[in-house]
Amino acid sequence: GNYAHMLGVNDTDAFKEVTRLYLMLHADHEGGNVSAHTTHLVGSALSDPYYAYASGVCGLAGPLHGLANQECLRWLKETQKALGGQEPTVEILTKYAKDTLASGKVIPGFGHGVLRKTDPRYTIQRAFAAKHFPEDPLFKLANVCYEA
């Protein structure tokens, strides 16, 4: 909560809660992923700490790491647009996914390079979204994708 307050964005409890959730879900990345490993590697050469940090941030640009999140969001927004305001259902999304794959395109975000079950970070984020904004159209779409 204090860090959220120091950001100066706003001082609501809701902002503090979402900031705490976001930071805690990403704090588990201490060494096994691209950005953390790269930061440690560059830092181990006694490089300037800012260079080490920058190298880790650059690692986020890859489609198998941080860019994957952006690709998922992009796909959800494109899907939302393609549905044209139609309420997503498991049946509609299953057909849309099959058509997408049949056209030679990929669907980002299904599966994880290491985890073989649902990412627990997603489970926590999903519960948070269901509690705080269950009627949000983008959350509804992501939730139907999860159920499909």
ZIWONOR-V225377 format. One line per field, one symbol per residue. psi: psi as a letter, one per 30 degrees, with the letter a starting at -180 (. if undefined). A space follows every 50 residues. Layout:
# ZIWONOR-V225377
psi: ???
This chain:
# ZIWONOR-V225377
psi: eeeeeffgelgleeeeeeeeeeeeffffifffleeeeeeeeeefgglkee eeeeeeeefffkfgcefeeeeeeeeeeeeeeefhfkkkleeeeeeeeeee efgglljlfjlkfekglkkfeeeeeeeeeeefifgkeeeeeeeeeef.
